Amino acid sequence: MSYDDEVRSHLTRADFLKALRSVGIGAAALAGGLGTNMGSGSAAMAMKTRPIPSTGERIAIVGLGTYKSFNTGPSAAERAPHKKVLQILFEQGSTLIDTAPMYKPAETVIGDLLRELGLTQKAFVATKVRTAGKENGLASYDMSEKLLGKGSIDLMQVHSLKDWKTQLPMIRDMKAAGRWRYIGITHSNTKKHDNVIKVMGKEKLDFIQINYSLLERNAEKRILPMAADKGMAVLINKPFVKAKMFKKVKGQKLPEWAKEFDCTSWGQFFLKFILSHPAVTAAISATRTPKYMIDNAAAGRGRMPDAKERQKMIQLWESL
């Protein structure tokens, strides 16, 4: 269980049941172990998609992260929750998965489970390189391709800008050769946002991945507007800031007005704030827990908060 999951597990049963009902899953399905057929819930309200600016290809706005949450062993029993989470991700209308060689053994687990589920080619898989030097970079790329087994990886990202002056030209050339479809950079540290801005200003990128949430709003000052101006897709990491946000609202009742934008849980509240920013393409959150994957997916449906409601969300958060 990831740290986000551990803290989130303190949400009440009533909160969880409300979240399930919001995506068309009742108590009977819960009693039956959630099952795998969630198509009826999806049909009522489809997950939203947004275009990747560089091509117009659309991706779902809620994806799956794998940091720490997909660190598991090789047995079927150990991997059963992860397999269920992947099934739910697809059944709820998304294919977006973000991983990295540093999230050992996440790439292995993702690659194996996608093959077992017959979903390898349907998945939009993003991975990363975080190493110095040309030879180390090449070794990292080769291993990611081998473990994920996807052929052309959808998105290759320079993680935390590590040796980006070496890695970025390499992955750009490899994109041109068809090795991956998109390229980008990532960071999850607000103190490094100025470095991200410098690279964004110098390089042509399909994607950036950055931290942004009600707790960490720095990206909305310059990074998000710049991404919109330069036609870069934006993936948001750390949407719950390693569970700090759930700790802050523990014991707090979700405001009634959240229902006005189809929100029934704190997790959805946090995600809908992120997803309602016009520059954001998608948010990714790591989980190995099926019920939280269902709840996260629900944030990608229904109405998003408007500008006034976003301000109301900020005011509420700052008052807690």
C-alpha positions in Angstrom: 0.0 0.0 0.0 1.4 3.4 -0.9 1.5 6.2 1.6 -1.3 8.0 -0.1 -3.4 4.8 0.2 -2.5 4.3 3.8 -3.7 7.7 4.9 -6.7 7.7 2.6 -7.9 4.4 4.1 -9.1 6.4 7.1 -11.9 7.8 5.1 -15.3 6.6 6.4 -17.2 3.7 4.9 -20.0 6.1 4.1 -17.6 8.3 2.1 -16.4 5.3 0.2 -19.9 4.1 -0.6 -20.9 7.5 -1.8 -17.9 7.5 -4.1 -18.8 4.1 -5.5 -22.4 5.2 -6.1 -21.1 8.2 -8.0 -19.7 5.9 -10.7 -22.7 3.5 -10.7 -21.3 0.8 -8.3 -23.6 -0.1 -5.4 -23.2 -2.1 -2.2 -24.0 -5.4 -4.0 -20.9 -4.9 -6.2 -18.9 -4.0 -3.1 -20.0 -7.2 -1.4 -19.0 -9.1 -4.5 -15.4 -7.9 -4.3 -16.0 -5.0 -6.8 -15.8 -7.4 -9.8 -14.3 -6.4 -13.0 -17.3 -5.3 -15.1 -17.8 -1.7 -14.4 -19.0 -0.8 -17.9 -22.5 0.2 -16.7 -21.1 2.9 -14.5 -18.8 4.2 -17.3 -21.7 4.4 -19.8 -23.7 6.8 -17.6 -20.9 9.4 -17.6 -17.8 8.9 -19.6 -14.4 10.0 -18.4 -13.3 13.2 -20.1 -10.4 13.4 -22.5 -8.2 16.2 -23.6 -6.0 16.7 -26.6 -2.2 16.5 -26.7 -1.4 19.9 -28.3 1.4 18.7 -30.5 -0.8 16.1 -32.4 -4.5 16.5 -31.2 -4.5 12.9 -30.0 -6.8 12.7 -26.9 -6.0 11.0 -23.6 -8.1 10.5 -20.5 -7.7 13.2 -17.8 -7.1 10.8 -14.9 -4.2 8.3 -15.1 -2.3 5.9 -12.9 1.0 6.6 -11.3 3.2 3.8 -10.0 5.7 5.4 -7.6 6.1 3.1 -4.6 2.6 1.6 -5.2 3.8 -0.9 -7.8 6.8 -2.2 -5.8 5.7 -5.8 -5.4 6.9 -9.3 -5.8 6.6 -11.7 -8.7 3.8 -14.0 -7.4 0.2 -13.8 -8.7 -1.0 -13.2 -5.2 1.3 -10.3 -4.6 0.3 -8.7 -7.9 -3.4 -9.3 -7.7 -4.3 -5.8 -6.3 -2.2 -4.2 -9.0 -3.8 -6.3 -11.7 -7.2 -5.2 -10.4 -6.2 -1.6 -10.4 -5.1 -1.8 -14.1 -8.4 -3.5 -15.0 -10.4 -0.7 -13.3 -8.3 2.0 -15.0 -9.2 0.7 -18.4 -12.8 -0.1 -17.5 -13.3 3.4 -16.2 -12.2 4.9 -19.5 -8.5 5.6 -19.1 -5.3 4.0 -20.6 -2.7 6.4 -19.1 0.0 4.9 -17.0 3.1 6.7 -15.7 6.2 4.7 -14.5 10.0 4.8 -14.4 13.0 2.6 -14.0 13.6 4.2 -10.6 10.3 2.9 -9.3 11.7 -0.6 -9.1 10.2 -3.0 -10.0 7.3 -1.0 -11.4 8.2 -1.3 -15.1 8.5 -5.0 -14.8 5.1 -5.3 -13.0 3.4 -3.0 -15.5 4.8 -4.8 -18.5 3.9 -8.3 -17.2 0.4 -7.3 -16.1 -0.5 -5.5 -19.3 0.6 -8.6 -21.3 -1.5 -10.8 -19.0 -4.5 -8.6 -19.5 -3.9 -8.2 -23.3 -3.8 -4.5 -22.9 -0.2 -3.7 -23.9 -0.9 -2.0 -27.1 -4.0 -0.2 -25.8 -2.1 1.4 -22.9 -0.7 4.9 -23.2 2.6 4.3 -21.3 4.9 7.0 -20.1 8.3 6.2 -18.6 11.4 8.1 -17.8 15.2 8.3 -17.9 17.2 9.5 -15.0 20.9 8.9 -15.5 24.0 10.8 -16.7 25.8 10.1 -19.9 25.0 8.8 -23.3 25.9 5.1 -22.6 23.9 5.0 -19.4 21.0 6.7 -21.1 21.0 4.1 -23.9 21.1 1.3 -21.4 18.1 2.8 -19.6 16.1 3.2 -22.8 16.8 -0.4 -23.9 15.8 -1.8 -20.5 12.5 0.2 -20.4 11.6 -1.1 -23.9 12.4 -4.7 -22.9 10.4 -4.6 -19.6 7.4 -2.8 -21.0 7.3 -4.8 -24.2 5.3 -2.1 -26.0 7.5 -1.5 -29.1 7.1 2.2 -29.5 6.8 3.7 -26.0 4.2 6.4 -25.9 6.1 9.0 -23.9 9.7 9.2 -22.8 10.5 11.8 -20.2 13.8 13.2 -18.7 13.1 12.6 -15.1 13.9 15.5 -12.7 15.9 17.1 -15.6 18.8 14.7 -14.8 21.5 15.4 -17.4 18.8 16.9 -19.7 21.4 18.4 -22.1 22.6 14.9 -23.0 19.3 13.0 -22.7 16.9 15.3 -24.4 18.7 15.5 -27.8 19.0 11.7 -27.6 15.3 11.1 -27.0 14.4 13.7 -29.6 16.4 11.8 -32.2 14.9 8.5 -31.1 11.4 10.0 -31.4 12.2 10.9 -35.0 13.3 7.3 -35.6 9.9 6.0 -34.2 11.2 4.7 -30.9 8.7 6.7 -29.0 5.8 8.9 -29.9 6.2 11.8 -27.5 9.0 13.4 -25.4 9.0 15.5 -22.3 10.5 16.5 -19.0 9.5 16.0 -15.4 9.9 17.5 -11.9 8.1 17.2 -8.6 10.0 19.7 -6.5 8.6 23.3 -6.3 12.1 24.6 -5.6 13.2 23.4 -9.1 10.4 25.1 -11.0 12.7 27.8 -12.3 14.9 25.2 -13.9 11.8 23.6 -15.5 10.9 27.0 -16.9 14.4 27.5 -18.4 14.2 24.2 -20.2 10.7 24.9 -21.4 11.9 28.1 -22.9 14.8 26.5 -24.8 13.3 23.2 -26.0 10.4 22.0 -28.1 8.6 19.5 -25.9 5.4 17.5 -26.3 4.8 17.1 -22.5 5.9 18.5 -19.2 5.1 16.7 -15.9 5.0 18.8 -12.8 3.6 18.9 -9.2 0.5 21.0 -8.7 -2.3 20.9 -6.2 -4.3 22.9 -3.7 -1.3 22.6 -1.4 1.4 23.3 -4.0 0.1 25.9 -6.4 3.4 27.5 -7.6 3.0 25.9 -11.1 0.0 28.1 -11.9 2.2 31.2 -11.7 4.4 30.6 -14.7 4.7 27.0 -15.7 1.0 26.2 -16.6 0.5 29.5 -18.6 3.8 28.9 -20.4 2.8 25.3 -21.3 -0.4 26.6 -22.7 1.3 29.3 -24.7 3.9 26.9 -26.1 1.5 24.0 -26.9 2.8 21.5 -24.3 0.6 18.9 -22.7 0.8 18.9 -18.9 0.7 15.8 -16.6 0.3 16.6 -12.9 2.1 14.5 -10.3 1.8 14.5 -6.5 -1.9 15.5 -6.6 -2.3 14.5 -3.0 1.3 15.6 -2.0 2.2 12.2 -0.5 -1.0 12.1 1.5 -0.5 15.4 3.3 -3.7 16.6 1.9 -5.8 13.7 3.3 -4.2 14.2 6.7 -5.3 17.8 6.7 -9.0 17.0 6.0 -9.2 14.0 8.3 -12.4 14.3 10.2 -13.6 17.2 8.0 -16.9 16.8 6.2 -16.9 17.4 2.4 -18.8 20.6 1.8 -22.3 20.2 0.3 -21.6 22.6 -2.5 -19.0 20.1 -3.9 -22.0 18.1 -5.2 -22.6 21.0 -7.7 -19.6 19.8 -9.7 -20.2 16.1 -9.2 -17.8 15.6 -6.4 -18.4 13.1 -3.6 -15.1 12.6 -1.9 -12.0 14.5 -0.8 -9.9 12.7 -3.3 -12.2 13.8 -6.1 -12.2 17.3 -4.6 -8.4 17.5 -4.8 -8.3 16.1 -8.3 -11.1 18.2 -9.7 -9.3 21.4 -8.6 -6.3 20.3 -10.6 -8.2 19.1 -13.6 -10.3 22.3 -13.8 -7.2 24.3 -14.7 -7.4 24.9 -18.4 -3.7 24.1 -19.0 -3.8 20.7 -17.4 -4.0 17.7 -19.7 -4.2 14.9 -17.0 -3.4 14.0 -13.4 -1.7 10.9 -12.3 -1.9 9.4 -8.8 -0.2 6.3 -7.6 -2.3 3.6 -6.0 -2.4 -0.2 -5.6 -5.9 -0.2 -4.1 -8.9 -0.8 -6.3 -11.4 1.3 -4.4 -9.1 4.4 -4.7 -8.6 3.8 -8.4 -12.4 3.9 -8.7 -12.6 7.1 -6.7 -9.8 8.7 -8.7 -11.5 7.8 -12.0 -14.8 9.4 -10.8 -12.9 12.8 -10.7 -12.6 12.6 -14.4 -16.3 12.6 -14.9 -19.1 15.2 -14.7 -18.8 18.9 -14.4 -15.5 20.6 -13.4 -15.4 23.5 -11.1 -15.6 26.9 -12.8 -13.4 29.9 -11.9 -15.5 31.0 -9.0 -15.8 27.5 -7.6 -12.0 27.1 -7.8 -11.6 30.2 -5.7 -14.1 28.8 -3.2 -12.1 25.6 -3.1 -8.9 27.6 -2.4 -10.6 29.6 0.4 -11.9 26.4 2.0 -8.5 24.7 1.9 -6.7 27.8 3.4 -9.3 27.9 6.2 -8.7 24.4 7.3 
